Amino acid sequence: MSKRPRPPTEPDCELSTEVDLTKLLHTRVDRCDKPAQLVEILYWHEEAELAEVMRQFLTLPPAAKGALHAFLVMIKGNAASVTVTFGRTGMTLSSPMIAEYFRSTTNEASKRAPTSNLH
């Protein structure tokens, strides 16, 4: 029965291991039918706290979940515009993008409203 040789503990071994790992990853990506899934796995690994946030999101009541989802979709591309304020009634998320959206929809609705009464 032969024993496996122990890996050397020299710095060259670490470099060799990194190179081997890089080659292995490239091979896996090249042979993968769905490389986007590999990127997702990496993302979930790098953002460990995201899983906890998602668990909390999924337990929200439907109306709160819908409102939060709509807010996040509407600020896409301009997350830096979000401000958070804390008051007696709780926490408020706001963004000038959201305010502008509601201003424009309110103006649009008032333009469509009838200006006189029908008898």
Distance bins in CASP14 RR format, pairs under 12 A and 6 or more apart:
PFRMAT RR
TARGET T0000
AUTHOR 0000-0000-0000
RMODE 2
METHOD distances of the structure
MODEL  1
5 13 0 0 0 0 0 1 0 0 0 0 0
6 13 0 0 0 0 0 1 0 0 0 0 0
7 13 1 0 1 0 0 0 0 0 0 0 0
7 14 0 0 0 0 1 0 0 0 0 0 0
7 16 0 0 0 0 1 0 0 0 0 0 0
7 17 0 0 0 0 1 0 0 0 0 0 0
7 20 0 0 0 0 0 1 0 0 0 0 0
8 14 0 0 0 0 1 0 0 0 0 0 0
8 15 0 0 0 0 0 1 0 0 0 0 0
8 16 0 0 0 0 1 0 0 0 0 0 0
8 17 0 0 0 0 0 1 0 0 0 0 0
9 17 0 0 0 0 0 1 0 0 0 0 0
10 16 0 0 0 0 1 0 0 0 0 0 0
10 17 0 0 0 0 0 1 0 0 0 0 0
11 17 0 0 0 0 0 1 0 0 0 0 0
11 18 0 0 0 0 0 1 0 0 0 0 0
12 18 0 0 0 0 0 1 0 0 0 0 0
12 19 0 0 0 0 0 1 0 0 0 0 0
13 19 0 0 0 0 0 1 0 0 0 0 0
13 20 0 0 0 0 0 1 0 0 0 0 0
14 20 0 0 0 0 0 1 0 0 0 0 0
14 21 0 0 0 0 0 1 0 0 0 0 0
15 21 0 0 0 0 0 1 0 0 0 0 0
15 22 0 0 0 0 0 1 0 0 0 0 0
16 22 0 0 0 0 0 1 0 0 0 0 0
16 23 0 0 0 0 0 1 0 0 0 0 0
17 23 0 0 0 0 0 1 0 0 0 0 0
17 24 0 0 0 0 0 1 0 0 0 0 0
18 24 0 0 0 0 0 1 0 0 0 0 0
18 25 0 0 0 0 0 1 0 0 0 0 0
19 25 0 0 0 0 0 1 0 0 0 0 0
19 26 0 0 0 0 0 1 0 0 0 0 0
20 26 0 0 0 0 0 1 0 0 0 0 0
20 27 0 0 0 0 0 1 0 0 0 0 0
21 27 0 0 0 0 0 1 0 0 0 0 0
21 28 0 0 0 0 0 1 0 0 0 0 0
22 28 0 0 0 0 0 1 0 0 0 0 0
22 29 0 0 0 0 0 1 0 0 0 0 0
23 29 0 0 0 0 0 1 0 0 0 0 0
23 30 0 0 0 0 0 1 0 0 0 0 0
24 30 0 0 0 0 0 1 0 0 0 0 0
24 31 0 0 0 0 0 1 0 0 0 0 0
25 31 0 0 0 0 0 1 0 0 0 0 0
25 32 0 0 0 0 0 1 0 0 0 0 0
25 35 0 0 0 0 0 1 0 0 0 0 0
25 38 0 0 0 0 1 0 0 0 0 0 0
25 39 0 0 0 0 0 1 0 0 0 0 0
25 41 0 0 0 0 0 1 0 0 0 0 0
25 42 0 0 0 0 1 0 0 0 0 0 0
26 32 0 0 0 0 0 1 0 0 0 0 0
26 35 0 0 0 0 0 1 0 0 0 0 0
26 38 0 0 0 0 0 1 0 0 0 0 0
27 38 0 0 0 0 0 1 0 0 0 0 0
28 34 0 0 0 0 0 1 0 0 0 0 0
28 35 0 0 0 0 1 0 0 0 0 0 0
28 37 0 0 0 0 0 1 0 0 0 0 0
28 38 1 0 0 1 0 0 0 0 0 0 0
28 41 0 0 0 0 0 1 0 0 0 0 0
28 42 0 0 0 0 0 1 0 0 0 0 0
29 35 1 0 1 0 0 0 0 0 0 0 0
29 36 0 0 0 0 0 1 0 0 0 0 0
29 37 0 0 0 0 0 1 0 0 0 0 0
29 38 1 0 1 0 0 0 0 0 0 0 0
29 39 0 0 0 0 1 0 0 0 0 0 0
29 41 0 0 0 0 0 1 0 0 0 0 0
29 42 0 0 0 0 0 1 0 0 0 0 0
30 38 0 0 0 0 0 1 0 0 0 0 0
31 38 0 0 0 0 0 1 0 0 0 0 0
32 38 1 0 1 0 0 0 0 0 0 0 0
32 39 0 0 0 0 0 1 0 0 0 0 0
32 40 0 0 0 0 0 1 0 0 0 0 0
32 41 0 0 0 0 0 1 0 0 0 0 0
34 40 0 0 0 0 1 0 0 0 0 0 0
34 41 0 0 0 0 0 1 0 0 0 0 0
35 41 0 0 0 0 0 1 0 0 0 0 0
35 42 0 0 0 0 0 1 0 0 0 0 0
36 42 0 0 0 0 0 1 0 0 0 0 0
36 43 0 0 0 0 0 1 0 0 0 0 0
37 43 0 0 0 0 0 1 0 0 0 0 0
37 44 0 0 0 0 0 1 0 0 0 0 0
38 44 0 0 0 0 0 1 0 0 0 0 0
38 45 0 0 0 0 0 1 0 0 0 0 0
39 45 0 0 0 0 0 1 0 0 0 0 0
39 46 0 0 0 0 0 1 0 0 0 0 0
40 46 0 0 0 0 0 1 0 0 0 0 0
40 47 0 0 0 0 0 1 0 0 0 0 0
40 50 0 0 0 0 0 1 0 0 0 0 0
41 47 0 0 0 0 0 1 0 0 0 0 0
42 48 0 0 0 0 0 1 0 0 0 0 0
43 50 1 0 0 1 0 0 0 0 0 0 0
43 51 0 0 0 0 0 1 0 0 0 0 0
44 50 1 0 0 1 0 0 0 0 0 0 0
44 51 1 0 0 1 0 0 0 0 0 0 0
44 52 0 0 0 0 0 1 0 0 0 0 0
44 53 0 0 0 0 0 1 0 0 0 0 0
44 54 0 0 0 0 1 0 0 0 0 0 0
45 51 0 0 0 0 0 1 0 0 0 0 0
47 53 0 0 0 0 1 0 0 0 0 0 0
47 54 0 0 0 0 0 1 0 0 0 0 0
48 54 0 0 0 0 0 1 0 0 0 0 0
49 55 0 0 0 0 0 1 0 0 0 0 0
49 56 0 0 0 0 0 1 0 0 0 0 0
50 56 0 0 0 0 0 1 0 0 0 0 0
50 57 0 0 0 0 0 1 0 0 0 0 0
51 57 0 0 0 0 0 1 0 0 0 0 0
51 58 0 0 0 0 0 1 0 0 0 0 0
52 58 0 0 0 0 0 1 0 0 0 0 0
52 59 0 0 0 0 0 1 0 0 0 0 0
53 59 0 0 0 0 0 1 0 0 0 0 0
53 60 0 0 0 0 0 1 0 0 0 0 0
53 68 0 0 0 0 0 1 0 0 0 0 0
53 72 0 0 0 0 0 1 0 0 0 0 0
54 60 0 0 0 0 0 1 0 0 0 0 0
54 65 0 0 0 0 0 1 0 0 0 0 0
54 68 0 0 0 0 0 1 0 0 0 0 0
54 69 0 0 0 0 0 1 0 0 0 0 0
56 64 0 0 0 0 0 1 0 0 0 0 0
56 65 0 0 0 0 0 1 0 0 0 0 0
56 68 0 0 0 0 0 1 0 0 0 0 0
57 64 0 0 0 0 1 0 0 0 0 0 0
57 65 1 0 0 1 0 0 0 0 0 0 0
57 66 0 0 0 0 1 0 0 0 0 0 0
57 67 0 0 0 0 0 1 0 0 0 0 0
57 68 1 0 0 1 0 0 0 0 0 0 0
57 69 0 0 0 0 1 0 0 0 0 0 0
57 72 0 0 0 0 1 0 0 0 0 0 0
58 64 0 0 0 0 0 1 0 0 0 0 0
58 65 1 0 0 1 0 0 0 0 0 0 0
58 66 0 0 0 0 0 1 0 0 0 0 0
58 68 0 0 0 0 0 1 0 0 0 0 0
58 69 0 0 0 0 0 1 0 0 0 0 0
59 65 0 0 0 0 1 0 0 0 0 0 0
60 66 0 0 0 0 1 0 0 0 0 0 0
60 67 0 0 0 0 1 0 0 0 0 0 0
60 68 1 0 0 1 0 0 0 0 0 0 0
60 69 0 0 0 0 1 0 0 0 0 0 0
61 67 0 0 0 0 1 0 0 0 0 0 0
61 68 0 0 0 0 0 1 0 0 0 0 0
62 68 0 0 0 0 0 1 0 0 0 0 0
62 69 0 0 0 0 0 1 0 0 0 0 0
63 69 0 0 0 0 0 1 0 0 0 0 0
63 70 0 0 0 0 0 1 0 0 0 0 0
64 70 0 0 0 0 0 1 0 0 0 0 0
64 71 0 0 0 0 0 1 0 0 0 0 0
64 93 0 0 0 0 0 1 0 0 0 0 0
65 71 0 0 0 0 0 1 0 0 0 0 0
65 72 0 0 0 0 0 1 0 0 0 0 0
66 72 0 0 0 0 1 0 0 0 0 0 0
66 73 0 0 0 0 1 0 0 0 0 0 0
66 74 0 0 0 0 0 1 0 0 0 0 0
67 73 0 0 0 0 0 1 0 0 0 0 0
67 74 0 0 0 0 0 1 0 0 0 0 0
67 92 0 0 0 0 0 1 0 0 0 0 0
67 93 0 0 0 0 1 0 0 0 0 0 0
67 98 0 0 0 0 0 1 0 0 0 0 0
68 74 0 0 0 0 0 1 0 0 0 0 0
68 75 0 0 0 0 0 1 0 0 0 0 0
68 91 0 0 0 0 0 1 0 0 0 0 0
68 93 0 0 0 0 1 0 0 0 0 0 0
69 75 0 0 0 0 0 1 0 0 0 0 0
69 76 0 0 0 0 0 1 0 0 0 0 0
70 76 0 0 0 0 0 1 0 0 0 0 0
70 93 0 0 0 0 0 1 0 0 0 0 0
70 95 0 0 0 0 0 1 0 0 0 0 0
70 97 0 0 0 0 0 1 0 0 0 0 0
70 98 0 0 0 0 1 0 0 0 0 0 0
70 101 0 0 0 0 1 0 0 0 0 0 0
70 102 0 0 0 0 0 1 0 0 0 0 0
71 78 0 0 0 0 0 1 0 0 0 0 0
71 79 0 0 0 0 0 1 0 0 0 0 0
71 81 0 0 0 0 0 1 0 0 0 0 0
71 82 0 0 0 0 1 0 0 0 0 0 0
71 84 0 0 0 0 0 1 0 0 0 0 0
71 92 0 0 0 0 0 1 0 0 0 0 0
71 93 1 0 0 1 0 0 0 0 0 0 0
71 94 0 0 0 0 1 0 0 0 0 0 0
71 95 1 0 0 1 0 0 0 0 0 0 0
71 97 0 0 0 0 1 0 0 0 0 0 0
71 98 1 0 0 1 0 0 0 0 0 0 0
71 99 0 0 0 0 0 1 0 0 0 0 0
71 101 0 0 0 0 0 1 0 0 0 0 0
71 102 0 0 0 0 0 1 0 0 0 0 0
72 78 0 0 0 0 0 1 0 0 0 0 0
72 79 0 0 0 0 1 0 0 0 0 0 0
72 82 0 0 0 0 1 0 0 0 0 0 0
72 93 0 0 0 0 1 0 0 0 0 0 0
72 95 0 0 0 0 0 1 0 0 0 0 0
72 97 0 0 0 0 0 1 0 0 0 0 0
72 98 0 0 0 0 0 1 0 0 0 0 0
73 79 0 0 0 0 0 1 0 0 0 0 0
73 95 0 0 0 0 0 1 0 0 0 0 0
73 97 0 0 0 0 0 1 0 0 0 0 0
73 98 0 0 0 0 0 1 0 0 0 0 0
73 101 0 0 0 0 0 1 0 0 0 0 0
74 81 0 0 0 0 0 1 0 0 0 0 0
74 82 0 0 0 0 0 1 0 0 0 0 0
74 93 0 0 0 0 0 1 0 0 0 0 0
74 94 0 0 0 0 0 1 0 0 0 0 0
74 95 1 0 0 1 0 0 0 0 0 0 0
74 96 0 0 0 0 0 1 0 0 0 0 0
74 97 1 0 0 1 0 0 0 0 0 0 0
74 98 1 0 1 0 0 0 0 0 0 0 0
74 99 0 0 0 0 0 1 0 0 0 0 0
74 100 0 0 0 0 1 0 0 0 0 0 0
74 101 1 0 0 1 0 0 0 0 0 0 0
74 102 0 0 0 0 1 0 0 0 0 0 0
74 104 0 0 0 0 0 1 0 0 0 0 0
74 105 0 0 0 0 0 1 0 0 0 0 0
75 81 1 0 0 1 0 0 0 0 0 0 0
75 82 1 0 1 0 0 0 0 0 0 0 0
75 83 0 0 0 0 0 1 0 0 0 0 0
75 93 0 0 0 0 1 0 0 0 0 0 0
75 94 0 0 0 0 1 0 0 0 0 0 0
75 95 1 0 1 0 0 0 0 0 0 0 0
75 96 0 0 0 0 1 0 0 0 0 0 0
75 97 1 0 1 0 0 0 0 0 0 0 0
75 98 1 0 0 1 0 0 0 0 0 0 0
75 99 0 0 0 0 0 1 0 0 0 0 0
75 100 0 0 0 0 0 1 0 0 0 0 0
75 101 0 0 0 0 1 0 0 0 0 0 0
76 82 0 0 0 0 0 1 0 0 0 0 0
76 95 0 0 0 0 0 1 0 0 0 0 0
76 97 0 0 0 0 1 0 0 0 0 0 0
76 98 0 0 0 0 0 1 0 0 0 0 0
77 95 0 0 0 0 0 1 0 0 0 0 0
77 97 0 0 0 0 1 0 0 0 0 0 0
78 95 1 0 0 1 0 0 0 0 0 0 0
78 96 0 0 0 0 1 0 0 0 0 0 0
78 97 1 0 1 0 0 0 0 0 0 0 0
78 98 0 0 0 0 0 1 0 0 0 0 0
78 100 0 0 0 0 0 1 0 0 0 0 0
78 101 0 0 0 0 0 1 0 0 0 0 0
79 93 0 0 0 0 0 1 0 0 0 0 0
79 95 0 0 0 0 1 0 0 0 0 0 0
79 97 0 0 0 0 1 0 0 0 0 0 0
80 95 0 0 0 0 1 0 0 0 0 0 0
80 96 0 0 0 0 0 1 0 0 0 0 0
80 97 0 0 0 0 0 1 0 0 0 0 0
81 93 0 0 0 0 0 1 0 0 0 0 0
81 94 0 0 0 0 1 0 0 0 0 0 0
81 95 1 0 1 0 0 0 0 0 0 0 0
81 96 1 0 1 0 0 0 0 0 0 0 0
81 97 1 0 1 0 0 0 0 0 0 0 0
81 98 0 0 0 0 1 0 0 0 0 0 0
81 99 0 0 0 0 1 0 0 0 0 0 0
81 100 0 0 0 0 0 1 0 0 0 0 0
82 91 0 0 0 0 0 1 0 0 0 0 0
82 92 0 0 0 0 0 1 0 0 0 0 0
82 93 1 0 0 1 0 0 0 0 0 0 0
82 94 1 0 0 1 0 0 0 0 0 0 0
82 95 1 0 1 0 0 0 0 0 0 0 0
82 96 0 0 0 0 1 0 0 0 0 0 0
82 97 0 0 0 0 1 0 0 0 0 0 0
82 98 0 0 0 0 1 0 0 0 0 0 0
82 99 0 0 0 0 0 1 0 0 0 0 0
83 91 0 0 0 0 0 1 0 0 0 0 0
83 92 0 0 0 0 1 0 0 0 0 0 0
83 93 1 0 0 1 0 0 0 0 0 0 0
83 94 1 0 1 0 0 0 0 0 0 0 0
83 95 1 0 0 1 0 0 0 0 0 0 0
83 96 0 0 0 0 1 0 0 0 0 0 0
83 97 0 0 0 0 0 1 0 0 0 0 0
83 98 0 0 0 0 0 1 0 0 0 0 0
83 99 0 0 0 0 0 1 0 0 0 0 0
84 90 0 0 0 0 0 1 0 0 0 0 0
84 91 1 0 0 1 0 0 0 0 0 0 0
84 92 1 0 0 1 0 0 0 0 0 0 0
84 93 1 0 1 0 0 0 0 0 0 0 0
84 94 1 0 0 1 0 0 0 0 0 0 0
84 95 0 0 0 0 0 1 0 0 0 0 0
85 91 1 0 0 1 0 0 0 0 0 0 0
85 92 1 0 1 0 0 0 0 0 0 0 0
85 93 0 0 0 0 1 0 0 0 0 0 0
85 94 1 0 0 1 0 0 0 0 0 0 0
85 95 0 0 0 0 0 1 0 0 0 0 0
86 92 1 0 0 1 0 0 0 0 0 0 0
86 93 0 0 0 0 0 1 0 0 0 0 0
92 98 0 0 0 0 0 1 0 0 0 0 0
93 99 0 0 0 0 0 1 0 0 0 0 0
94 100 0 0 0 0 0 1 0 0 0 0 0
94 101 0 0 0 0 0 1 0 0 0 0 0
94 102 0 0 0 0 0 1 0 0 0 0 0
95 101 0 0 0 0 1 0 0 0 0 0 0
95 102 0 0 0 0 0 1 0 0 0 0 0
96 102 0 0 0 0 0 1 0 0 0 0 0
96 103 0 0 0 0 0 1 0 0 0 0 0
97 103 0 0 0 0 0 1 0 0 0 0 0
97 104 0 0 0 0 0 1 0 0 0 0 0
98 104 0 0 0 0 0 1 0 0 0 0 0
98 105 0 0 0 0 0 1 0 0 0 0 0
99 105 0 0 0 0 0 1 0 0 0 0 0
99 106 0 0 0 0 0 1 0 0 0 0 0
100 106 0 0 0 0 0 1 0 0 0 0 0
100 107 0 0 0 0 0 1 0 0 0 0 0
101 107 0 0 0 0 0 1 0 0 0 0 0
101 108 0 0 0 0 0 1 0 0 0 0 0
102 108 0 0 0 0 0 1 0 0 0 0 0
102 109 0 0 0 0 0 1 0 0 0 0 0
103 109 0 0 0 0 0 1 0 0 0 0 0
103 110 0 0 0 0 0 1 0 0 0 0 0
104 110 0 0 0 0 0 1 0 0 0 0 0
104 111 0 0 0 0 0 1 0 0 0 0 0
105 111 0 0 0 0 0 1 0 0 0 0 0
105 112 0 0 0 0 0 1 0 0 0 0 0
106 112 0 0 0 0 0 1 0 0 0 0 0
106 113 0 0 0 0 0 1 0 0 0 0 0
107 113 0 0 0 0 0 1 0 0 0 0 0
END
